């Protein structure tokens, strides 16, 4: 069987993975866009407590891929792992819908929420490392298209991430706390679409460079595998409830992730089958994974402190308001863009084109009916919508960046240098927002353009780091450890996201109506007390700036240890 290609010269399997990941990311980012707002506005949690829960959730989301990668390599293969993971995530999103439907019964709503988060965390562990690994398996190790493929794949991620806050935010973040459930339900539907499309088309399109099927089952199921899965579900549920159960401030999740990140290199590097060259390449992966922690802990404030900042400190008012028709037109334009781009890129057949048209039409009808029933009209932009800025910029600039790297050919910077640029840009984004808030009265709301500018700069930095990192792991990993090392890469993201939640809790409290400013308490980091937003953003300037400089210095050494792979 030969591998068919699209106009771009990429295999058709890339289309399927692109589409599958797009809808999975729609589900994830749609839920994330409203999650911390749901905790604060619907369940009545304080900003700091909500940030800690957010950090625990997103941290464990990136920890479980280590288990999912291991089981895929040893037993199930990528395909079965993706199906199981997607199904669990669909169940998790549905449980979030149920939780948001029972907010008057807070204790019950919280319990169901923990169950939903558990299913999302474990499901993501099986889904995320395996679908990313399969992108690399479509190409040979020497194929120069790999970086471009991961950038295109990354575009699919961000198409879903752009679309989802607009849909889930529109349905859930209306100002009525009872509407959060509709945002979670939309996220559930997105996950169902992802699973069904993958299962229907995987055998037809997922073939390697020699025509062989990729991601197939490795070994037969074992009772041990079932025990590991059930044990993981029980452990995650226990960890999420640890502080409540034992009435302690000890952050067991942070320590678990940190110890896992420290211990994982020992497990992999002690394997006697690893050659000297493979060992040095794997060490490069671990070193760069360490620097990734600094990037994502600053970048992932988007779903935590920056969402709270947008809600409480940004002037989001619009002169003429945003009604249901503006929303429907915007969604329609996006669907048209997506449809036409993919039709050209992947040489779509008419039946597939009709599928996206039907899905888009259904979504528009749902939004339109919801708008009429609830008389939707926004006098200010929902805080959740700002999370669409990042993926929108990626959708626009990812093809440009892919073209730039391809055009530069062998003269392009090394992967470590590109990633150092990414860290520098996230630092500069916080420099911009720090300038915007410096010296202003806490009661004054700043222009939304400061926040939009931060997201724009951060996004260009992300394009220099994230798709490059995924491609690098794929190229440097021995095939027998590919999923496990991809899981380890996400382990760095796990630690970063947990730290992001911890750092988000440092955001200074806002004196609301009837609150005496003198009664407010401020948190400290390394003896430095954070009393205003300017000082809060300085933390991330230092964090990303120092990491960027160190990585620039180390980049030539790391490139040498990659042994010819750029």
C-alpha positions as CSV (number, residue, x, y, z in Angstrom):
1,X,0.0,0.0,0.0
2,X,1.4,3.3,-1.0
3,X,1.1,6.4,1.1
4,X,-1.0,9.1,-0.6
5,X,-0.1,12.7,-0.3
6,X,-2.0,16.0,-0.5
7,X,-1.1,19.2,-2.4
8,X,1.3,20.0,0.4
9,X,3.3,16.9,-0.2
10,X,2.3,15.5,3.2
11,X,0.7,12.1,3.7
12,X,-3.1,12.0,4.1
13,X,-2.6,10.5,7.6
14,X,-1.6,14.0,8.7
15,X,-5.1,15.2,7.8
16,X,-6.7,12.6,10.0
17,X,-4.5,13.4,13.0
18,X,-5.0,17.1,12.3
19,X,-8.8,16.7,12.4
20,X,-8.8,14.4,15.4
21,X,-6.5,16.7,17.5
22,X,-8.4,19.8,16.4
23,X,-11.6,18.5,18.0
24,X,-9.9,17.1,21.0
25,X,-8.3,20.5,21.6
26,X,-11.7,22.2,21.0
27,X,-12.9,20.1,23.9
28,X,-9.9,20.7,26.2
29,X,-9.6,24.5,25.6
30,X,-13.3,25.0,25.6
31,X,-13.5,23.5,29.1
32,X,-10.3,25.4,30.2
33,X,-11.6,28.7,29.0
34,X,-14.5,28.7,31.5
35,X,-13.1,26.4,34.2
36,X,-11.5,28.9,36.6
37,X,-14.5,31.2,36.1
38,X,-16.8,28.3,36.9
39,X,-14.9,27.7,40.1
40,X,-14.9,31.4,41.2
41,X,-18.3,32.5,40.0
42,X,-20.5,29.4,40.2
43,X,-18.9,27.5,43.1
44,X,-17.8,30.6,45.0
45,X,-14.1,29.7,45.5
46,X,-11.5,32.3,46.2
47,X,-9.0,33.2,43.4
48,X,-6.1,31.5,45.1
49,X,-8.0,28.3,45.8
50,X,-9.4,28.2,42.3
51,X,-5.8,28.7,40.9
52,X,-4.5,25.8,42.9
53,X,-7.2,23.5,41.6
54,X,-6.6,24.7,38.1
55,X,-2.9,24.0,38.5
56,X,-3.5,20.6,39.9
57,X,-5.8,19.7,37.0
58,X,-3.5,20.9,34.2
59,X,-0.5,19.5,36.0
60,X,-1.9,16.0,36.2
61,X,-3.2,16.4,32.6
62,X,0.5,16.4,31.5
63,X,1.7,13.8,34.1
64,X,-0.5,10.9,33.0
65,X,0.9,10.8,29.4
66,X,3.9,9.1,31.0
67,X,1.6,6.1,31.9
68,X,-0.2,6.4,28.6
69,X,3.0,6.4,26.6
70,X,4.3,3.4,28.5
71,X,1.2,1.3,28.0
72,X,1.1,2.2,24.3
73,X,4.8,1.2,23.8
74,X,4.4,-2.1,25.8
75,X,0.9,-3.3,25.1
76,X,-1.8,-1.4,23.3
77,X,-0.1,0.7,20.6
78,X,-1.2,4.2,19.7
79,X,-4.5,3.5,18.1
80,X,-6.2,1.7,21.0
81,X,-4.8,4.2,23.5
82,X,-6.2,7.1,21.5
83,X,-9.7,5.5,21.5
84,X,-9.7,4.7,25.2
85,X,-8.3,8.2,26.1
86,X,-10.9,10.0,23.9
87,X,-13.8,8.0,25.3
88,X,-12.7,8.8,28.9
89,X,-12.4,12.5,28.1
90,X,-15.9,12.5,26.6
91,X,-17.2,11.0,29.8
92,X,-15.2,13.5,31.9
93,X,-16.7,16.5,30.0
94,X,-20.2,15.1,30.5
95,X,-19.6,14.8,34.2
96,X,-18.5,18.5,34.2
97,X,-21.9,19.3,32.5
98,X,-23.7,17.4,35.3
99,X,-21.6,19.1,38.0
100,X,-22.5,22.6,36.5
101,X,-26.2,21.6,36.5
102,X,-26.1,21.0,40.3
103,X,-24.3,24.1,41.6
104,X,-27.1,24.7,44.2
105,X,-25.9,21.5,45.8
106,X,-22.3,22.6,46.1
107,X,-20.9,19.4,47.9
108,X,-22.5,17.1,45.3
109,X,-21.4,19.4,42.4
110,X,-17.8,19.4,43.7
111,X,-17.7,15.6,44.1
112,X,-19.0,15.1,40.5
113,X,-16.5,17.7,39.3
114,X,-13.6,15.7,40.9
115,X,-14.9,12.6,39.0
116,X,-15.1,14.6,35.7
117,X,-11.6,16.0,36.2
118,X,-10.3,12.5,37.0
119,X,-11.7,11.1,33.7
120,X,-10.3,14.0,31.8
121,X,-6.8,13.6,33.3
122,X,-6.5,9.9,32.8
123,X,-8.1,10.0,29.3
124,X,-5.7,12.7,28.2
125,X,-2.8,10.6,29.4
126,X,-3.7,8.0,26.8
127,X,-4.6,10.4,24.1
128,X,-2.0,13.1,24.1
129,X,1.4,11.3,23.8
130,X,0.1,8.8,21.3
131,X,-1.4,11.1,18.7
132,X,1.7,13.4,18.8
133,X,3.9,10.3,18.3
134,X,1.9,9.1,15.3
135,X,2.6,12.4,13.4
136,X,6.3,11.5,13.5
137,X,5.7,7.9,12.5
138,X,4.2,9.1,9.2
139,X,7.7,10.2,8.1
140,X,11.2,8.7,8.0
141,X,13.8,10.0,10.4
142,X,15.6,11.9,7.6
143,X,12.5,13.5,6.1
144,X,12.9,17.3,6.0
145,X,9.1,17.7,6.1
146,X,8.8,16.6,9.7
147,X,9.2,20.1,11.2
148,X,6.6,21.5,8.8
149,X,4.3,18.6,9.6
150,X,4.4,19.3,13.3
151,X,3.8,23.0,12.7
152,X,0.8,22.1,10.5
153,X,-0.4,19.6,13.2
154,X,0.1,22.4,15.7
155,X,-2.1,24.6,13.6
156,X,-4.9,22.0,14.0
157,X,-4.4,22.2,17.7
158,X,-4.9,25.9,17.6
159,X,-7.8,25.9,15.2
160,X,-9.7,23.9,17.9
161,X,-8.3,26.2,20.6
162,X,-9.4,29.3,18.8
163,X,-12.9,28.1,18.1
164,X,-13.6,26.6,21.5
165,X,-13.5,29.7,23.8
166,X,-15.8,31.5,21.4
167,X,-18.3,28.6,21.4
168,X,-18.0,27.4,25.0
169,X,-17.4,31.0,26.3
170,X,-20.5,32.2,24.5
171,X,-22.6,29.4,25.8
172,X,-21.2,29.2,29.3
173,X,-19.7,32.7,30.2
174,X,-22.9,34.7,29.9
175,X,-23.0,36.3,33.4
176,X,-25.6,33.7,34.5
177,X,-23.8,31.0,36.6
178,X,-26.4,28.4,35.5
179,X,-25.1,28.6,31.9
180,X,-21.7,27.1,32.5
181,X,-23.2,23.7,31.9
182,X,-23.8,24.5,28.3
183,X,-20.1,25.3,27.8
184,X,-19.1,22.0,29.2
185,X,-21.7,20.2,27.1
186,X,-20.3,21.8,23.9
187,X,-16.8,20.6,25.0
188,X,-18.2,17.1,25.4
189,X,-19.7,17.1,21.9
190,X,-16.3,18.2,20.5
191,X,-14.6,15.2,22.1
192,X,-17.2,12.8,20.7
193,X,-16.6,14.1,17.2
194,X,-12.8,13.6,17.6
195,X,-13.2,9.9,18.7
196,X,-15.7,9.0,16.0
197,X,-13.7,10.6,13.1
198,X,-10.5,8.8,14.2
199,X,-12.2,5.4,14.5
200,X,-13.8,5.8,11.1
201,X,-10.7,6.7,9.1
202,X,-7.7,5.4,11.0
203,X,-7.3,2.2,8.9
204,X,-7.6,4.0,5.6
205,X,-5.1,6.8,6.2
206,X,-2.6,6.0,9.0
207,X,0.4,4.5,7.1
208,X,4.1,5.0,7.4
209,X,6.6,6.0,4.6
210,X,6.8,2.4,3.4
211,X,3.0,1.9,3.4
212,X,2.9,-0.1,6.7
213,X,0.2,0.7,9.3
214,X,1.4,2.8,12.2
215,X,0.3,2.8,15.8
216,X,-1.0,-0.8,15.8
217,X,-1.2,-3.0,18.8
218,X,2.1,-4.3,20.2
219,X,1.1,-7.1,22.6
220,X,-2.0,-8.8,23.9
221,X,-3.9,-7.3,26.8
222,X,-2.9,-8.3,30.3
223,X,-4.7,-8.2,33.6
224,X,-1.8,-6.1,34.8
225,X,-2.8,-3.4,32.2
226,X,-6.4,-3.2,33.5
227,X,-5.0,-3.0,37.0
228,X,-2.7,-0.1,36.0
229,X,-5.6,1.8,34.3
230,X,-8.0,1.3,37.3
231,X,-5.2,2.2,39.7
232,X,-4.4,5.4,37.8
233,X,-8.1,6.5,38.0
234,X,-8.2,5.8,41.7
235,X,-4.9,7.5,42.3
236,X,-5.8,10.7,40.4
237,X,-9.1,10.9,42.2
238,X,-7.3,10.5,45.6
239,X,-4.7,13.2,44.6
240,X,-7.3,15.7,43.6
241,X,-9.1,15.3,46.9
242,X,-5.9,15.0,49.1
243,X,-6.0,18.5,50.6
244,X,-9.7,18.3,51.4
245,X,-9.5,14.8,52.8
246,X,-6.6,15.4,55.1
247,X,-7.2,19.2,55.7
248,X,-3.6,20.0,54.8
249,X,-1.8,22.5,52.7
250,X,0.9,20.0,51.7
251,X,0.9,20.0,47.9
252,X,1.3,16.3,47.2
253,X,0.6,16.7,43.4
254,X,3.5,19.2,43.0
255,X,6.0,16.8,44.8
256,X,4.7,13.8,42.8
257,X,5.2,15.5,39.5
258,X,8.6,16.9,40.5
259,X,9.9,13.5,41.7
260,X,8.5,11.9,38.5
261,X,10.4,14.4,36.4
262,X,13.6,13.7,38.3
263,X,13.2,10.0,38.3
264,X,12.1,9.4,34.6
265,X,15.7,10.0,33.2
266,X,17.0,7.3,35.5
267,X,14.5,4.7,34.3
268,X,15.2,5.4,30.6
269,X,18.9,6.0,30.7
270,X,19.7,2.8,32.7
271,X,18.3,0.6,29.8
272,X,21.3,-1.4,28.6
273,X,20.2,-1.5,25.0
274,X,20.8,2.3,24.5
275,X,23.8,3.2,22.5
276,X,26.2,6.1,23.2
277,X,24.7,8.3,20.5
278,X,21.1,7.5,21.6
279,X,22.0,8.2,25.2
280,X,23.4,11.7,24.4
281,X,20.3,12.5,22.3
282,X,18.0,11.4,25.1
283,X,20.0,13.6,27.5
284,X,19.4,16.6,25.2
285,X,15.7,15.9,25.4
286,X,15.8,16.0,29.2
287,X,17.8,19.2,29.3
288,X,15.5,21.0,26.9
289,X,12.5,19.6,28.8
290,X,13.9,21.3,31.9
291,X,13.9,24.7,30.2
292,X,10.4,24.1,28.8
293,X,9.2,24.2,32.5
294,X,10.1,27.9,32.7
295,X,8.3,28.7,29.4
296,X,5.1,27.0,30.2
297,X,4.8,28.0,33.8
298,X,4.8,31.6,32.5
299,X,2.8,31.0,29.4
300,X,0.1,29.0,31.0
301,X,-1.0,31.9,33.1
302,X,-3.4,32.3,30.2
303,X,-6.0,29.9,31.7
304,X,-5.4,31.1,35.3
305,X,-4.2,34.5,36.5
306,X,-4.5,36.2,33.1
307,X,-8.2,35.0,32.8
308,X,-8.8,36.4,36.3
309,X,-6.9,39.6,35.3
310,X,-9.1,39.9,32.2
311,X,-12.2,39.5,34.3
312,X,-11.2,41.9,37.1
313,X,-8.6,44.4,35.8
314,X,-9.2,44.9,32.0
315,X,-11.7,47.2,30.4
316,X,-13.7,44.9,28.2
317,X,-16.6,47.2,27.3
318,X,-17.5,47.5,23.6
319,X,-19.1,50.6,22.2
320,X,-22.0,49.0,20.3
321,X,-22.3,45.7,22.1
322,X,-22.0,42.2,20.6
323,X,-25.3,40.5,19.8
324,X,-26.2,37.0,18.7
325,X,-25.8,37.8,15.0
326,X,-22.2,39.0,15.4
327,X,-21.4,35.7,17.1
328,X,-23.1,33.6,14.5
329,X,-21.4,35.5,11.6
330,X,-18.0,35.2,13.3
331,X,-18.5,31.4,13.8
332,X,-19.7,31.1,10.2
333,X,-16.6,32.9,8.8
334,X,-14.3,30.7,10.8
335,X,-16.0,27.5,9.6
336,X,-15.8,28.8,6.0
337,X,-12.1,29.5,6.4
338,X,-11.4,26.1,8.0
339,X,-13.3,24.3,5.4
340,X,-11.7,26.0,2.4
341,X,-8.2,25.7,3.8
342,X,-8.5,22.0,4.5
343,X,-10.2,21.4,1.2
344,X,-7.1,22.9,-0.6
345,X,-4.5,21.4,1.7
346,X,-5.8,17.9,2.0
347,X,-7.6,17.6,-1.4
348,X,-10.8,16.8,0.4
349,X,-13.4,14.5,-1.1
350,X,-16.9,15.9,-1.2
351,X,-18.2,13.5,1.4
352,X,-15.7,14.8,4.0
353,X,-16.4,18.4,2.9
354,X,-20.1,17.8,3.6
355,X,-19.3,16.4,7.0
356,X,-17.6,19.6,8.2
357,X,-20.4,21.6,6.6
358,X,-23.0,19.7,8.5
359,X,-21.1,20.0,11.8
360,X,-20.6,23.7,11.3
361,X,-24.3,24.1,10.5
362,X,-25.3,22.3,13.6
363,X,-23.1,24.4,15.8
364,X,-24.4,27.6,14.2
365,X,-28.0,26.5,14.7
366,X,-27.2,25.7,18.4
367,X,-25.6,29.1,18.9
368,X,-28.4,30.9,17.1
369,X,-31.1,29.2,19.1
370,X,-29.3,29.7,22.3
371,X,-28.9,33.4,21.4
372,X,-32.6,33.8,20.7
373,X,-33.8,31.9,23.8
374,X,-31.4,33.9,26.1
375,X,-31.5,37.1,24.1
376,X,-27.7,37.1,24.0
377,X,-26.1,40.5,24.0
378,X,-22.7,41.3,25.4
379,X,-21.9,44.9,26.3
380,X,-18.4,43.7,27.2
381,X,-16.2,41.0,25.8
382,X,-16.4,37.8,28.0
383,X,-13.1,37.2,29.7
384,X,-13.0,33.7,28.3
385,X,-12.8,35.0,24.7
386,X,-9.3,36.4,25.3
387,X,-8.0,32.8,25.2
388,X,-8.9,32.8,21.5
389,X,-6.2,35.4,20.7
390,X,-3.4,33.0,21.1
391,X,-4.7,30.3,18.8
392,X,-5.9,32.9,16.3
393,X,-2.4,34.3,15.9
394,X,-1.1,30.7,15.5
395,X,-3.6,29.9,12.8
396,X,-2.4,33.0,10.9
397,X,1.3,32.8,11.6
398,X,2.0,29.0,11.8
399,X,2.1,28.6,8.0
400,X,4.4,31.6,7.8
401,X,6.7,30.2,10.4
402,X,6.7,26.8,8.7
403,X,7.6,28.5,5.4
404,X,10.4,30.5,7.0
405,X,12.0,27.4,8.5
406,X,11.7,25.5,5.2
407,X,13.1,28.5,3.3
408,X,16.1,28.8,5.6
409,X,16.9,25.1,5.0
410,X,20.2,24.1,6.6
411,X,21.0,27.7,7.7
412,X,18.1,27.8,10.1
413,X,18.9,28.1,13.9
414,X,19.2,24.9,15.8
415,X,16.2,23.6,17.8
416,X,17.8,24.7,21.2
417,X,18.3,28.2,19.8
418,X,14.7,28.5,18.5
419,X,13.5,27.5,21.9
420,X,15.7,30.1,23.6
421,X,14.0,32.7,21.3
422,X,10.7,31.4,22.5
423,X,11.6,32.0,26.2
424,X,12.9,35.5,25.4
425,X,9.6,36.4,23.7
426,X,7.5,35.2,26.6
427,X,9.7,37.4,28.8
428,X,9.1,40.4,26.6
429,X,5.3,39.8,26.7
430,X,5.3,40.2,30.4
431,X,7.5,43.3,30.1
432,X,4.7,44.8,27.9
433,X,1.9,44.0,30.4
434,X,4.1,45.2,33.3
435,X,4.5,48.6,31.6
436,X,0.7,48.7,31.2
437,X,-0.1,48.2,34.9
438,X,2.9,50.1,36.4
439,X,1.8,52.9,38.7
440,X,-2.0,52.7,38.1
441,X,-4.6,52.7,40.8
442,X,-5.8,49.1,41.6
443,X,-9.4,50.2,40.9
444,X,-8.5,51.4,37.4
445,X,-9.0,49.0,34.5
446,X,-6.5,49.0,31.7
447,X,-7.1,48.8,27.9
448,X,-7.6,45.4,26.6
449,X,-4.9,46.0,24.0
450,X,-2.2,45.5,26.6
451,X,-3.5,42.0,27.2
452,X,-3.9,41.3,23.4
453,X,-0.3,42.5,22.9
454,X,1.0,40.1,25.5
455,X,-0.9,37.2,23.9
456,X,0.5,38.1,20.4
457,X,4.1,38.2,21.6
458,X,3.7,35.0,23.6
459,X,2.2,33.3,20.6
460,X,5.2,34.0,18.4
461,X,7.3,32.7,21.2
462,X,5.2,29.5,21.3
463,X,5.7,28.9,17.6
464,X,9.5,29.1,18.2
465,X,9.3,26.5,21.0
466,X,6.4,24.1,21.1
467,X,6.1,22.6,17.6
468,X,9.9,22.6,17.4
469,X,10.1,20.7,20.7
470,X,7.6,18.1,19.6
471,X,9.4,17.6,16.3
472,X,12.8,17.4,18.1
473,X,11.5,14.7,20.5
474,X,10.2,12.7,17.6
475,X,13.6,12.9,15.7
476,X,15.9,12.3,18.7
477,X,13.9,9.4,20.3
478,X,14.8,5.8,19.5
479,X,11.7,4.2,18.0
480,X,11.3,1.7,20.9
481,X,11.1,4.6,23.4
482,X,9.2,7.1,21.3
483,X,5.9,7.2,23.2
484,X,7.6,7.0,26.6
485,X,9.9,9.9,25.7
486,X,7.0,11.9,24.4
487,X,5.3,11.2,27.7
488,X,8.4,12.4,29.5
489,X,8.3,15.6,27.4
490,X,4.8,16.2,28.6
491,X,5.9,15.5,32.1
492,X,7.9,18.7,31.9
493,X,4.7,20.4,30.9
494,X,3.0,18.8,33.9
495,X,5.4,20.3,36.3
496,X,5.2,23.7,34.5
497,X,1.4,23.7,34.6
498,X,1.3,22.8,38.3
499,X,3.8,25.6,38.9
500,X,1.6,27.9,36.8
501,X,-1.3,27.3,39.2
502,X,0.9,27.9,42.2
503,X,2.4,31.1,40.7
504,X,-1.1,32.2,39.7
505,X,-2.2,32.1,43.3
506,X,0.4,34.9,44.0
507,X,-1.8,37.4,42.0
508,X,-2.7,40.2,44.5
509,X,-6.4,40.2,45.6
510,X,-8.7,42.9,44.3
511,X,-10.6,45.0,46.8
512,X,-14.2,44.5,45.9
513,X,-17.3,46.4,47.0
514,X,-17.5,46.5,50.8
515,X,-13.9,45.1,51.3
516,X,-11.4,47.1,53.4
517,X,-8.1,47.2,51.4
518,X,-6.3,47.1,54.7
519,X,-7.8,43.7,55.4
520,X,-6.3,42.1,52.3
521,X,-3.4,39.7,52.6
522,X,-0.6,39.4,50.1
523,X,1.5,36.3,49.2
524,X,5.3,36.2,48.9
525,X,7.8,34.3,46.8
526,X,11.4,33.8,48.0
527,X,10.8,36.5,50.6
528,X,9.5,39.0,48.0
529,X,5.9,40.1,48.8
530,X,3.6,40.6,45.8
531,X,1.5,43.7,46.6
532,X,0.5,44.8,43.1
533,X,0.1,43.6,39.5
534,X,3.4,45.1,38.4
535,X,5.3,43.1,41.0
536,X,3.3,40.0,40.0
537,X,4.3,40.3,36.4
538,X,8.0,41.0,37.3
539,X,8.1,37.4,38.6
540,X,7.6,36.0,35.1
541,X,10.0,38.5,33.5
542,X,12.8,37.2,35.7
543,X,11.7,33.5,35.3
544,X,11.6,33.5,31.5
545,X,14.4,36.0,31.0
546,X,17.0,34.1,33.0
547,X,16.1,30.8,31.4
548,X,16.4,32.3,28.0
549,X,19.9,33.6,28.5
550,X,21.1,30.3,30.0
551,X,19.7,28.3,27.1
552,X,21.2,30.6,24.5
553,X,24.6,30.0,26.1
554,X,24.1,26.2,26.1
555,X,22.7,25.9,22.6
556,X,25.9,25.1,20.7
557,X,26.8,22.4,23.2
558,X,23.4,20.8,22.9
559,X,23.4,20.9,19.2
560,X,26.7,19.0,19.2
561,X,25.1,16.3,21.4
562,X,22.3,15.9,18.9
563,X,24.7,14.2,16.5
564,X,23.6,15.7,13.2
565,X,19.9,16.2,14.0
566,X,18.7,19.8,14.0
